[in-house]
Amino acid sequence: MSRRLGFICLILFFCAAVHGQNSLPAEWSGTYQTVAGETGPLTCTISAFAAYSYKAILVAVQYWIQFEMTGKKEADKFVFGGTTSTDVGPFEFKGELVDLKFTGNFKSQAYNGTFQLSPVQPVVGDWSGTFQTGSGQSGDLTAQVSAGSGDELKAVITVVSQGFQFELPGKKEADKAVFVASVTPSTEMGTLEVKGELANGKFAGTFTGQTVSGTFELTPVRR
């Protein structure tokens, strides 16, 4: 019985380590550049596959060639490396991930170069944060952002401390999303002009009314 209990605890510890360690964003995008001057888009997916070990799958989008690296955490950085066989010969990749910047180099018989990647910022999903009025009042906010047709978005904002909810229509614009609306959360508060911008992993904006004005800021809820 004690041996079985010890084995179960070991399995639970291993699963918790794998689940808890993967604080790295999963989706990345960027570019590569060869020494000959060729550049192109590059995407990457990072996942935890064992305790304190990671796998990075890179895709050279225009050629649709996949490369695989494995990595581990070393002090304040993550170190990756791996060799992938392709139709034009083997490619050796080496990379370092520090402060959410994933950079490195690759070598092959025909191509040598460098790459750089940044996290793909989430837009659709759950967000949480706070608001603060000009008079110093503050409280908790949540937002659920969903996609509509085309570039259209919708953010359902819940003011937790006040117990009311309203919708903000939005639209993707280049590398950001913009939300603008006139809302009436309550008769006492009146109409508020709400403007928000979602960019670089942050959903921030302002609200302006006759009785209250202020700012808000939210960040993604990571599951």
N, CA, C and O of each residue as an XYZ file, in Angstrom:
892
protein
N       0.832     -1.208      0.000
C       0.000      0.000      0.000
C       0.865      1.256      0.000
O       0.604      2.193     -0.754
N       1.903      1.275      0.853
C       2.767      2.449      0.928
C       3.540      2.631     -0.367
O       3.800      3.762     -0.777
N       3.919      1.515     -1.030
C       4.643      1.610     -2.294
C       3.740      2.210     -3.367
O       4.178      3.049     -4.154
N       2.468      1.775     -3.395
C       1.537      2.312     -4.372
C       1.304      3.788     -4.125
O       1.258      4.576     -5.069
N       1.154      4.176     -2.849
C       0.934      5.576     -2.520
C       2.126      6.424     -2.936
O       1.962      7.535     -3.440
N       3.335      5.893     -2.722
C       4.533      6.627     -3.123
C       4.605      6.792     -4.627
O       5.019      7.844     -5.115
N       4.202      5.751     -5.383
C       4.211      5.826     -6.845
C       3.202      6.856     -7.330
O       3.490      7.623     -8.249
N       2.012      6.880     -6.717
C       0.987      7.849     -7.111
C       1.466      9.269     -6.836
O       1.262     10.164     -7.656
N       2.105      9.479     -5.680
C       2.620     10.811     -5.351
C       3.677     11.247     -6.350
O       3.741     12.417     -6.727
N       4.514     10.294     -6.781
C       5.545     10.612     -7.757
C       4.932     11.034     -9.081
O       5.390     11.995     -9.700
N       3.894     10.321     -9.523
C       3.209     10.666    -10.767
C       2.553     12.035    -10.656
O       2.637     12.839    -11.584
N       1.893     12.313     -9.515
C       1.244     13.600     -9.327
C       2.256     14.732     -9.315
O       1.993     15.807     -9.853
N       3.419     14.497     -8.700
C       4.462     15.516     -8.681
C       4.967     15.799    -10.083
O       5.185     16.954    -10.450
N       5.156     14.734    -10.875
C       5.633     14.899    -12.243
C       4.627     15.678    -13.077
O       5.008     16.577    -13.826
N       3.345     15.343    -12.955
C       2.313     16.041    -13.722
C       2.222     17.501    -13.317
O       2.054     18.378    -14.165
N       2.334     17.765    -12.013
C       2.279     19.153    -11.550
C       3.464     19.943    -12.057
O       3.335     21.123    -12.381
N       4.620     19.300    -12.128
C       5.815     19.990    -12.618
C       5.667     20.353    -14.080
O       6.003     21.461    -14.498
N       5.155     19.399    -14.858
C       4.967     19.671    -16.286
C       3.927     20.754    -16.494
O       4.099     21.638    -17.333
N       2.820     20.681    -15.709
C       1.755     21.675    -15.889
C       2.190     23.053    -15.404
O       1.914     24.061    -16.054
N       2.868     23.091    -14.265
C       3.216     24.361    -13.667
C       4.379     25.061    -14.317
O       4.497     26.283    -14.226
N       5.245     24.307    -14.977
C       6.438     24.926    -15.527
C       6.171     25.736    -16.780
O       6.932     26.651    -17.093
N       5.094     25.417    -17.513
C       4.944     25.995    -18.842
C       4.361     27.396    -18.770
O       3.261     27.655    -19.259
N       5.128     28.309    -18.142
C       4.721     29.701    -18.066
C       5.084     30.457    -19.336
O       4.728     31.627    -19.478
N       5.785     29.810    -20.259
C       6.146     30.449    -21.514
C       4.923     30.551    -22.423
O       4.113     29.625    -22.470
N       4.778     31.666    -23.147
C       3.713     31.723    -24.151
C       3.869     30.590    -25.156
O       4.987     30.195    -25.487
N       2.753     30.072    -25.637
C       2.808     28.924    -26.547
C       3.104     29.336    -27.986
O       3.839     28.637    -28.685
N       2.542     30.465    -28.443
C       2.650     30.847    -29.846
C       3.586     32.042    -30.020
O       3.502     33.034    -29.297
N       4.488     31.915    -31.010
C       5.479     32.948    -31.287
C       5.513     33.226    -32.787
O       5.176     32.354    -33.587
N       5.912     34.420    -33.164
C       6.079     34.744    -34.580
C       7.232     35.721    -34.738
O       7.572     36.458    -33.812
N       7.837     35.716    -35.938
C       8.963     36.599    -36.201
C       9.512     36.376    -37.591
O       8.770     36.062    -38.522
N      10.801     36.538    -37.725
C      11.445     36.437    -39.032
C      12.794     35.740    -38.914
O      13.377     35.643    -37.834
N      13.267     35.263    -40.049
C      14.642     34.769    -40.159
C      15.355     35.597    -41.218
O      14.717     36.228    -42.061
N      16.676     35.590    -41.168
C      17.473     36.265    -42.187
C      18.737     35.462    -42.436
O      19.465     35.127    -41.502
N      18.993     35.155    -43.703
C      20.201     34.417    -44.056
C      21.355     35.402    -44.260
O      21.140     36.604    -44.413
N      22.578     34.873    -44.260
C      23.743     35.733    -44.478
C      23.735     36.316    -45.885
O      24.379     37.332    -46.148
N      22.993     35.662    -46.800
C      22.878     36.175    -48.163
C      21.845     37.290    -48.281
O      21.698     37.886    -49.348
N      21.122     37.578    -47.186
C      20.161     38.675    -47.189
C      18.718     38.270    -47.371
O      17.841     39.134    -47.350
N      18.431     36.980    -47.550
C      17.041     36.536    -47.680
C      16.350     36.597    -46.322
O      16.913     36.185    -45.308
N      15.130     37.111    -46.314
C      14.333     37.160    -45.091
C      12.981     36.514    -45.347
O      12.538     36.402    -46.490
N      12.338     36.094    -44.278
C      11.030     35.474    -44.409
C      10.372     35.300    -43.056
O      11.032     35.394    -42.022
N       9.052     35.042    -43.059
C       8.322     34.870    -41.803
C       8.617     33.519    -41.159
O       8.867     32.527    -41.844
N       8.582     33.504    -39.851
C       8.854     32.301    -39.068
C       7.862     32.250    -37.919
O       7.635     33.255    -37.245
N       7.270     31.085    -37.692
C       6.397     30.903    -36.538
C       6.968     29.808    -35.646
O       7.797     29.007    -36.077
N       6.513     29.787    -34.402
C       7.042     28.806    -33.451
C       5.970     28.468    -32.425
O       5.231     29.340    -31.969
N       5.897     27.198    -32.072
C       5.027     26.734    -30.995
C       5.881     26.066    -29.937
O       6.640     25.143    -30.234
N       5.758     26.532    -28.698
C       6.542     25.973    -27.590
C       5.609     25.233    -26.651
O       4.558     25.747    -26.269
N       6.002     24.015    -26.279
C       5.206     23.217    -25.353
C       6.129     22.500    -24.379
O       7.291     22.235    -24.684
N       5.598     22.191    -23.208
C       6.328     21.394    -22.223
C       6.036     19.930    -22.484
O       4.872     19.542    -22.584
N       7.077     19.103    -22.597
C       6.835     17.686    -22.883
C       7.365     16.775    -21.785
O       7.075     15.579    -21.802
N       8.121     17.290    -20.843
C       8.597     16.536    -19.692
C       8.942     17.540    -18.612
O       8.979     18.743    -18.872
N       9.195     17.062    -17.408
C       9.489     17.969    -16.310
C      10.682     18.853    -16.643
O      11.791     18.368    -16.869
N      10.437     20.152    -16.668
C      11.476     21.159    -16.896
C      12.143     21.021    -18.263
O      13.297     21.414    -18.434
N      11.417     20.461    -19.241
C      11.920     20.358    -20.608
C      10.870     20.896    -21.571
O       9.669     20.799    -21.318
N      11.341     21.465    -22.679
C      10.451     22.113    -23.638
C      10.759     21.643    -25.055
O      11.855     21.170    -25.358
N       9.753     21.790    -25.907
C       9.913     21.501    -27.329
C       9.453     22.721    -28.116
O       8.381     23.273    -27.866
N      10.285     23.133    -29.077
C       9.951     24.263    -29.937
C       9.877     23.778    -31.380
O      10.842     23.232    -31.913
N       8.720     23.984    -32.003
C       8.519     23.640    -33.408
C       8.483     24.935    -34.211
O       7.556     25.732    -34.067
N       9.494     25.145    -35.060
C       9.560     26.332    -35.897
C       9.111     25.983    -37.303
O       9.378     24.888    -37.798
N       8.422     26.927    -37.948
C       7.946     26.723    -39.311
C       8.379     27.909    -40.161
O       8.010     29.050    -39.884
N       9.171     27.629    -41.208
C       9.491     28.639    -42.221
C       8.286     28.720    -43.147
O       8.109     27.867    -44.017
N       7.459     29.745    -42.960
C       6.116     29.784    -43.545
C       6.134     29.692    -45.065
O       5.351     28.937    -45.641
N       7.006     30.441    -45.725
C       6.949     30.471    -47.187
C       7.417     29.168    -47.827
O       7.080     28.886    -48.977
N       8.195     28.369    -47.086
C       8.621     27.062    -47.601
C       7.879     25.913    -46.918
O       7.955     24.766    -47.360
N       7.171     26.226    -45.851
C       6.451     25.240    -45.054
C       7.372     24.086    -44.615
O       7.022     22.911    -44.723
N       8.535     24.457    -44.128
C       9.492     23.490    -43.589
C       9.491     23.618    -42.071
O       9.579     24.726    -41.543
N       9.394     22.502    -41.372
C       9.385     22.496    -39.914
C      10.757     22.109    -39.367
O      11.445     21.244    -39.910
N      11.129     22.772    -38.282
C      12.357     22.463    -37.566
C      12.002     22.252    -36.094
O      11.092     22.890    -35.565
N      12.725     21.362    -35.454
C      12.420     21.052    -34.059
C      13.640     21.278    -33.172
O      14.758     20.882    -33.504
N      13.393     21.922    -32.041
C      14.425     22.090    -31.024
C      13.870     21.650    -29.672
O      12.665     21.734    -29.432
N      14.742     21.187    -28.805
C      14.376     20.939    -27.423
C      15.131     21.932    -26.547
O      16.203     22.414    -26.913
N      14.556     22.229    -25.385
C      15.184     23.229    -24.539
C      14.952     22.980    -23.068
O      14.148     22.135    -22.676
N      15.679     23.743    -22.256
C      15.544     23.672    -20.807
C      15.919     25.024    -20.216
O      16.567     25.850    -20.859
N      15.495     25.222    -18.983
C      15.784     26.483    -18.317
C      17.163     26.433    -17.679
O      17.518     25.461    -17.013
N      17.925     27.482    -17.890
C      19.248     27.623    -17.296
C      19.346     29.009    -16.685
O      19.451     30.004    -17.401
N      19.312     29.074    -15.358
C      19.353     30.351    -14.639
C      18.187     31.228    -15.087
O      17.032     30.851    -14.889
N      18.461     32.393    -15.688
C      17.399     33.329    -16.056
C      17.054     33.272    -17.535
O      16.500     34.230    -18.073
N      17.373     32.160    -18.208
C      17.066     32.042    -19.629
C      16.697     30.609    -19.969
O      16.886     29.695    -19.166
N      16.164     30.425    -21.186
C      15.839     29.106    -21.716
C      16.735     28.865    -22.928
O      16.827     29.713    -23.816
N      17.388     27.720    -22.960
C      18.340     27.391    -24.021
C      17.773     26.253    -24.862
O      17.355     25.223    -24.333
N      17.764     26.454    -26.196
C      17.211     25.477    -27.123
C      18.262     25.060    -28.143
O      19.195     25.808    -28.435
N      18.095     23.857    -28.679
C      18.966     23.392    -29.738
C      18.409     22.145    -30.388
O      17.639     21.404    -29.777
N      18.804     21.916    -31.640
C      18.354     20.713    -32.323
C      18.741     20.706    -33.781
O      19.035     21.747    -34.370
N      18.738     19.506    -34.362
C      19.065     19.328    -35.775
C      17.902     18.636    -36.469
O      17.385     17.634    -35.976
N      17.490     19.173    -37.616
C      16.378     18.622    -38.378
C      16.833     18.312    -39.799
O      17.463     19.145    -40.450
N      16.514     17.115    -40.275
C      16.832     16.736    -41.653
C      15.753     17.247    -42.590
O      14.563     17.095    -42.315
N      16.169     17.862    -43.711
C      15.228     18.367    -44.707
C      15.684     17.925    -46.095
O      16.715     17.269    -46.239
N      14.906     18.290    -47.116
C      15.241     17.929    -48.493
C      16.527     18.605    -48.969
O      17.167     18.137    -49.911
N      16.899     19.703    -48.317
C      18.130     20.401    -48.717
C      19.256     20.166    -47.704
O      20.221     20.927    -47.640
N      19.111     19.100    -46.920
C      20.142     18.747    -45.961
C      19.757     19.085    -44.534
O      18.717     19.703    -44.303
N      20.579     18.689    -43.575
C      20.273     18.954    -42.170
C      20.478     20.420    -41.781
O      21.409     21.076    -42.248
N      19.591     20.916    -40.919
C      19.700     22.258    -40.349
C      19.954     22.139    -38.851
O      19.256     21.401    -38.156
N      20.939     22.857    -38.362
C      21.195     22.916    -36.926
C      20.729     24.275    -36.402
O      21.171     25.324    -36.870
N      19.832     24.231    -35.425
C      19.303     25.447    -34.823
C      19.766     25.567    -33.376
O      19.809     24.578    -32.646
N      20.109     26.780    -32.971
C      20.407     27.086    -31.569
C      19.703     28.386    -31.219
O      19.704     29.332    -32.007
N      19.096     28.429    -30.028
C      18.374     29.629    -29.642
C      18.383     29.860    -28.151
O      18.579     28.934    -27.363
N      18.167     31.110    -27.771
C      18.036     31.498    -26.366
C      16.783     32.351    -26.209
O      16.495     33.213    -27.039
N      16.049     32.099    -25.142
C      14.841     32.842    -24.847
C      15.060     33.582    -23.529
O      15.159     32.970    -22.466
N      15.132     34.894    -23.620
C      15.378     35.740    -22.446
C      14.408     36.912    -22.486
O      14.298     37.605    -23.497
N      13.699     37.130    -21.364
C      12.781     38.273    -21.267
C      11.805     38.323    -22.442
O      11.567     39.382    -23.022
N      11.246     37.166    -22.782
C      10.260     37.046    -23.857
C      10.809     37.477    -25.222
O      10.059     37.953    -26.074
N      12.107     37.311    -25.422
C      12.726     37.498    -26.723
C      13.461     36.205    -27.076
O      14.374     35.780    -26.369
N      13.046     35.594    -28.176
C      13.572     34.302    -28.604
C      14.436     34.555    -29.835
O      13.913     34.836    -30.913
N      15.746     34.457    -29.680
C      16.674     34.718    -30.778
C      17.650     33.557    -30.914
O      17.857     32.785    -29.978
N      18.248     33.448    -32.105
C      19.227     32.383    -32.306
C      19.774     32.375    -33.714
O      19.651     33.349    -34.456
N      20.389     31.243    -34.070
C      20.984     31.107    -35.392
C      20.761     29.703    -35.923
O      20.418     28.787    -35.175
N      20.962     29.547    -37.237
C      20.838     28.228    -37.867
C      21.967     28.053    -38.872
O      22.482     29.018    -39.437
N      22.334     26.790    -39.078
C      23.417     26.464    -40.000
C      23.037     25.239    -40.827
O      22.411     24.305    -40.326
N      23.422     25.260    -42.095
C      23.277     24.103    -42.970
C      24.336     24.218    -44.056
O      25.108     25.176    -44.078
N      24.371     23.241    -44.958
C      25.337     23.303    -46.039
C      25.057     24.464    -46.993
O      25.977     25.041    -47.574
N      23.776     24.797    -47.145
C      23.406     25.834    -48.118
C      22.991     27.153    -47.490
O      23.115     28.201    -48.125
N      22.496     27.124    -46.245
C      21.944     28.332    -45.641
C      22.477     28.505    -44.219
O      22.513     27.559    -43.432
N      22.885     29.722    -43.915
C      23.244     30.117    -42.556
C      22.539     31.433    -42.259
O      22.346     32.255    -43.155
N      22.160     31.629    -41.018
C      21.497     32.888    -40.700
C      21.064     32.972    -39.256
O      21.497     32.193    -38.407
N      20.191     33.943    -38.993
C      19.693     34.194    -37.643
C      18.174     34.278    -37.652
O      17.554     34.412    -38.707
N      17.582     34.197    -36.461
C      16.133     34.362    -36.343
C      15.807     35.109    -35.056
O      16.588     35.122    -34.104
N      14.641     35.724    -35.055
C      14.131     36.378    -33.855
C      12.618     36.252    -33.814
O      11.935     36.405    -34.827
N      12.107     35.967    -32.619
C      10.684     35.721    -32.441
C      10.175     36.455    -31.206
O      10.915     36.676    -30.247
N       8.891     36.831    -31.248
C       8.211     37.446    -30.118
C       6.901     36.708    -29.875
O       6.364     36.092    -30.796
N       6.379     36.758    -28.655
C       5.107     36.077    -28.384
C       3.975     36.662    -29.214
O       3.906     37.873    -29.425
N       3.089     35.791    -29.679
C       1.873     36.248    -30.349
C       0.911     36.709    -29.263
O       0.480     35.917    -28.425
N       0.582     37.984    -29.284
C      -0.252     38.539    -28.225
C      -1.694     38.068    -28.378
O      -2.270     38.164    -29.462
N      -2.275     37.562    -27.299
C      -3.667     37.115    -27.373
C      -4.632     38.285    -27.474
O      -4.394     39.343    -26.891
N      -5.704     38.101    -28.202
C      -6.756     39.105    -28.296
C      -8.052     38.504    -27.785
O      -8.639     38.995    -26.820
N      -8.495     37.438    -28.437
C      -9.724     36.767    -28.023
C      -9.456     35.969    -26.749
O      -8.453     35.264    -26.636
N     -10.375     36.096    -25.798
C     -10.235     35.356    -24.547
C     -10.612     36.196    -23.348
O     -11.263     37.233    -23.476
N     -10.192     35.735    -22.174
C     -10.540     36.392    -20.917
C      -9.417     37.312    -20.450
O      -8.233     36.995    -20.560
N      -9.833     38.461    -19.926
C      -8.906     39.477    -19.426
C      -9.352     39.906    -18.041
O     -10.540     39.850    -17.722
N      -8.400     40.335    -17.215
C      -8.759     40.840    -15.888
C      -7.853     42.007    -15.530
O      -6.713     42.081    -15.989
N      -8.360     42.909    -14.715
C      -7.569     44.067    -14.315
C      -8.350     44.970    -13.394
O      -9.202     44.505    -12.637
N      -8.065     46.263    -13.449
C      -8.673     47.222    -12.539
C      -9.013     48.514    -13.265
O      -8.510     48.789    -14.354
N      -9.887     49.307    -12.629
C     -10.159     50.663    -13.083
C      -9.806     51.626    -11.953
O      -9.745     51.231    -10.788
N      -9.577     52.877    -12.300
C      -9.348     53.909    -11.297
C      -9.967     55.208    -11.774
O      -9.735     55.636    -12.905
N     -10.755     55.836    -10.910
C     -11.399     57.090    -11.260
C     -10.485     58.268    -10.917
O      -9.482     58.125    -10.219
N     -10.865     59.414    -11.426
C     -10.087     60.609    -11.133
C     -10.104     60.994     -9.673
O      -9.200     61.682     -9.199
N     -11.141     60.551     -8.941
C     -11.241     60.853     -7.511
C     -10.521     59.839     -6.640
O     -10.510     59.961     -5.415
N      -9.909     58.821     -7.284
C      -9.142     57.841     -6.522
C      -9.847     56.536     -6.234
O      -9.251     55.634     -5.647
N     -11.108     56.412     -6.634
C     -11.826     55.156     -6.434
C     -11.300     54.111     -7.414
O     -11.000     54.436     -8.563
N     -11.185     52.859     -6.970
C     -10.687     51.788     -7.834
C     -11.491     50.520     -7.595
O     -12.194     50.389     -6.593
N     -11.373     49.590     -8.533
C     -12.084     48.324     -8.421
C     -11.645     47.349     -9.486
O     -10.835     47.666    -10.357
N     -12.202     46.150     -9.394
C     -11.815     45.073    -10.313
C     -12.681     45.081    -11.570
O     -13.869     45.400    -11.535
N     -12.034     44.713    -12.693
C     -12.701     44.576    -13.978
C     -12.372     43.227    -14.581
O     -11.286     42.693    -14.354
N     -13.291     42.673    -15.341
C     -13.004     41.528    -16.197
C     -13.545     41.841    -17.591
O     -14.458     42.651    -17.749
N     -12.978     41.198    -18.578
C     -13.448     41.369    -19.950
C     -13.363     40.035    -20.672
O     -12.404     39.281    -20.507
N     -14.364     39.761    -21.462
C     -14.361     38.590    -22.333
C     -14.442     39.093    -23.776
O     -15.464     39.620    -24.215
N     -13.338     38.915    -24.493
C     -13.249     39.400    -25.866
C     -13.531     38.244    -26.814
O     -12.919     37.180    -26.710
N     -14.457     38.458    -27.735
C     -14.807     37.436    -28.714
C     -14.729     38.026    -30.111
O     -14.849     39.237    -30.293
N     -14.529     37.162    -31.091
C     -14.398     37.587    -32.487
C     -15.748     37.533    -33.178
O     -16.560     36.639    -32.939
N     -15.965     38.523    -34.048
C     -17.159     38.515    -34.880
C     -16.780     38.222    -36.316
O     -15.832     37.479    -36.569
N     -17.505     38.793    -37.252
C     -17.187     38.588    -38.663
C     -16.067     39.530    -39.088
O     -16.005     40.678    -38.646
N     -15.195     39.039    -39.938
C     -14.090     39.855    -40.420
C     -13.171     40.288    -39.304
O     -12.680     39.463    -38.534
N     -12.936     41.601    -39.215
C     -12.058     42.152    -38.181
C     -12.822     42.614    -36.954
O     -12.238     43.234    -36.065
N     -14.109     42.326    -36.885
C     -14.920     42.822    -35.780
C     -14.672     42.020    -34.501
O     -14.448     40.810    -34.536
N     -14.720     42.731    -33.376
C     -14.550     42.137    -32.056
C     -15.635     42.661    -31.127
O     -16.279     43.672    -31.406
N     -15.827     41.954    -30.018
C     -16.744     42.419    -28.976
C     -16.132     42.124    -27.620
O     -15.681     41.008    -27.359
N     -16.119     43.137    -26.755
C     -15.614     42.962    -25.390
C     -16.773     43.145    -24.416
O     -17.401     44.203    -24.385
N     -17.053     42.122    -23.628
C     -18.065     42.211    -22.582
C     -17.338     42.546    -21.283
O     -16.618     41.715    -20.729
N     -17.535     43.766    -20.808
C     -16.841     44.262    -19.627
C     -17.732     44.087    -18.398
O     -18.904     44.462    -18.417
N     -17.180     43.525    -17.344
C     -17.892     43.394    -16.073
C     -17.156     44.175    -15.002
O     -15.983     43.921    -14.727
N     -17.854     45.127    -14.398
C     -17.296     45.888    -13.279
C     -17.684     45.136    -12.009
O     -18.789     45.281    -11.488
N     -16.743     44.333    -11.532
C     -17.053     43.367    -10.478
C     -17.557     44.058     -9.217
O     -18.549     43.629     -8.629
N     -16.880     45.126     -8.798
C     -17.219     45.769     -7.532
C     -18.563     46.498     -7.584
O     -19.203     46.696     -6.551
N     -18.993     46.898     -8.793
C     -20.254     47.622     -8.933
C     -21.403     46.731     -9.386
O     -22.571     47.100     -9.263
N     -21.063     45.550     -9.913
C     -22.089     44.584    -10.284
C     -22.832     44.899    -11.558
O     -23.989     44.504    -11.705
N     -22.190     45.612    -12.504
C     -22.862     45.822    -13.781
C     -21.950     45.445    -14.939
O     -20.743     45.271    -14.769
N     -22.547     45.324    -16.112
C     -21.864     44.797    -17.286
C     -22.284     45.602    -18.517
O     -23.418     46.070    -18.613
N     -21.342     45.753    -19.458
C     -21.680     46.437    -20.703
C     -20.800     45.897    -21.822
O     -19.805     45.218    -21.569
N     -21.178     46.206    -23.071
C     -20.454     45.700    -24.235
C     -19.716     46.834    -24.941
O     -20.197     47.963    -25.026
N     -18.530     46.491    -25.443
C     -17.760     47.417    -26.257
C     -17.514     46.782    -27.615
O     -16.864     45.738    -27.679
N     -18.002     47.362    -28.701
C     -17.642     46.855    -30.032
C     -16.224     47.290    -30.375
O     -15.788     48.377    -29.995
N     -15.514     46.437    -31.091
C     -14.138     46.748    -31.449
C     -13.787     46.266    -32.836
O     -14.573     45.590    -33.499
N     -12.590     46.627    -33.262
C     -12.131     46.247    -34.584
C     -10.612     46.136    -34.589
O      -9.916     46.951    -33.983
N     -10.106     45.113    -35.283
C      -8.658     44.962    -35.430
C      -8.138     46.004    -36.410
O      -8.719     46.223    -37.473
N      -7.040     46.640    -36.038
C      -6.398     47.630    -36.898
C      -4.890     47.398    -36.842
O      -4.243     47.701    -35.839
N      -4.339     46.857    -37.927
C      -2.900     46.575    -37.997
C      -2.495     45.700    -36.820
O      -2.972     44.571    -36.707
N      -1.622     46.197    -35.937
C      -1.112     45.382    -34.833
C      -1.808     45.674    -33.518
O      -1.241     45.442    -32.450
N      -3.038     46.183    -33.583
C      -3.780     46.468    -32.356
C      -5.275     46.303    -32.616
O      -5.702     46.115    -33.755
N      -6.060     46.377    -31.549
C      -7.517     46.370    -31.654
C      -8.045     47.595    -30.918
O      -7.581     47.916    -29.824
N      -9.011     48.275    -31.518
C      -9.543     49.516    -30.972
C     -11.017     49.335    -30.622
O     -11.792     48.801    -31.415
N     -11.394     49.786    -29.425
C     -12.770     49.680    -28.943
C     -13.279     51.084    -28.592
O     -12.595     51.829    -27.890
N     -14.467     51.447    -29.071
C     -15.073     52.744    -28.781
C     -16.577     52.553    -28.650
O     -17.206     51.893    -29.478
N     -17.152     53.146    -27.586
C     -18.602     53.047    -27.426
C     -19.079     54.047    -26.389
O     -18.321     54.490    -25.527
N     -20.375     54.395    -26.497
C     -21.068     55.157    -25.461
C     -21.946     54.164    -24.708
O     -22.779     53.487    -25.311
N     -21.765     54.076    -23.400
C     -22.500     53.096    -22.595
C     -23.143     53.810    -21.411
O     -22.665     54.848    -20.953
N     -24.229     53.231    -20.933
C     -24.921     53.757    -19.753
C     -25.026     52.637    -18.730
O     -26.019     51.910    -18.707
N     -24.005     52.489    -17.877
C     -24.015     51.400    -16.904
C     -25.163     51.495    -15.903
O     -25.705     50.476    -15.474
N     -25.536     52.741    -15.526
C     -26.633     52.931    -14.583
C     -27.183     54.342    -14.755
O     -26.511     55.212    -15.308
N     -28.405     54.566    -14.281
C     -29.007     55.888    -14.406
C     -28.267     56.910    -13.547
O     -28.158     58.078    -13.921
N     -27.755     56.467    -12.389
C     -27.015     57.372    -11.521
C     -25.704     57.816    -12.167
O     -25.304     58.973    -12.042
N     -25.046     56.899    -12.852
C     -23.749     57.203    -13.452
C     -23.900     57.943    -14.768
O     -23.022     58.721    -15.142
N     -24.994     57.718    -15.476
C     -25.209     58.368    -16.745
C     -24.412     57.721    -17.865
O     -23.974     56.577    -17.747
N     -24.230     58.454    -18.942
C     -23.543     57.920    -20.121
C     -22.043     58.134    -20.017
O     -21.572     59.203    -19.629
N     -21.308     57.096    -20.372
C     -19.854     57.153    -20.380
C     -19.344     56.958    -21.802
O     -19.840     56.102    -22.535
N     -18.359     57.750    -22.183
C     -17.651     57.528    -23.435
C     -16.433     56.666    -23.114
O     -15.521     57.103    -22.412
N     -16.425     55.441    -23.634
C     -15.363     54.495    -23.311
C     -14.508     54.258    -24.548
O     -15.020     53.950    -25.624
N     -13.214     54.406    -24.382
C     -12.258     54.149    -25.454
C     -11.183     53.203    -24.928
O     -10.624     53.421    -23.853
N     -10.899     52.158    -25.688
C      -9.889     51.196    -25.275
C      -9.034     50.757    -26.436
O      -9.458     50.792    -27.591
N      -7.829     50.346    -26.119
C      -6.905     49.844    -27.134
C      -6.217     48.596    -26.601
O      -5.708     48.571    -25.481
N      -6.216     47.572    -27.427
C      -5.619     46.305    -27.053
C      -4.375     46.099    -27.908
O      -4.473     45.880    -29.116
N      -3.195     46.173    -27.273
C      -1.935     46.033    -27.999
C      -0.841     45.608    -27.037
O      -0.842     45.975    -25.862
N       0.096     44.822    -27.565
C       1.263     44.395    -26.781
C       0.882     43.733    -25.468
O       1.508     43.969    -24.435
N      -0.157     42.897    -25.521
C      -0.548     42.139    -24.338
C      -1.226     42.948    -23.258
O      -1.282     42.506    -22.111
N      -1.745     44.123    -23.586
C      -2.403     44.967    -22.594
C      -3.659     45.576    -23.190
O      -3.646     46.038    -24.331
N      -4.745     45.581    -22.427
C      -6.019     46.169    -22.818
C      -6.235     47.378    -21.900
O      -6.583     47.216    -20.730
N      -6.029     48.583    -22.430
C      -6.075     49.782    -21.600
C      -6.912     50.851    -22.280
O      -7.079     50.848    -23.499
N      -7.439     51.773    -21.466
C      -8.239     52.831    -22.040
C      -8.749     53.803    -21.005
O      -8.276     53.845    -19.869
N      -9.744     54.597    -21.433
C     -10.308     55.633    -20.586
C     -11.830     55.586    -20.636
O     -12.413     55.055    -21.581
N     -12.465     56.144    -19.612
C     -13.914     56.347    -19.623
C     -14.178     57.762    -19.113
O     -13.574     58.214    -18.140
N     -15.099     58.450    -19.795
C     -15.369     59.851    -19.487
C     -16.872     60.077    -19.421
O     -17.605     59.721    -20.344
N     -17.327     60.674    -18.316
C     -18.740     60.984    -18.150
C     -18.927     62.272    -17.379
O     -17.953     62.916    -16.988
N     -20.176     62.651    -17.157
C     -20.471     63.879    -16.416
C     -20.189     63.732    -14.929
O     -19.844     64.703    -14.256
N     -20.339     62.504    -14.417
C     -20.171     62.306    -12.977
C     -18.895     61.561    -12.613
O     -18.437     61.646    -11.474
N     -18.326     60.848    -13.540
C     -17.133     60.058    -13.230
C     -16.274     59.889    -14.473
O     -16.796     59.746    -15.579
N     -14.966     59.904    -14.295
C     -14.013     59.666    -15.378
C     -12.822     58.914    -14.798
O     -12.571     58.953    -13.593
N     -12.094     58.230    -15.676
C     -10.940     57.499    -15.179
C     -10.288     56.657    -16.248
O     -10.500     56.866    -17.442
N      -9.491     55.704    -15.804
C      -8.733     54.824    -16.693
C      -8.933     53.374    -16.279
O      -9.364     53.088    -15.162
N      -8.612     52.462    -17.193
C      -8.653     51.032    -16.873
C      -7.510     50.326    -17.584
O      -6.989     50.809    -18.589
N      -7.135     49.187    -17.048
C      -6.073     48.380    -17.652
C      -6.287     46.915    -17.294
O      -6.533     46.573    -16.137
N      -6.189     46.052    -18.312
C      -6.377     44.611    -18.125
C      -5.276     43.843    -18.829
O      -4.677     44.323    -19.791
N      -5.022     42.641    -18.331
C      -4.043     41.738    -18.943
C      -4.704     40.371    -19.159
O      -5.707     40.066    -18.514
N      -4.154     39.547    -20.056
C      -4.792     38.250    -20.331
C      -4.803     37.335    -19.115
O      -3.876     37.337    -18.305
N      -5.866     36.559    -19.008
C      -5.957     35.516    -17.981
C      -5.348     34.264    -18.570
O      -5.876     33.717    -19.538
N      -4.241     33.796    -18.002
C      -3.568     32.601    -18.513
C      -4.075     31.373    -17.757
O      -4.074     31.335    -16.527
N      -4.501     30.383    -18.517
C      -5.053     29.157    -17.932
C      -3.939     28.157    -17.652
O      -4.202     27.061    -17.158
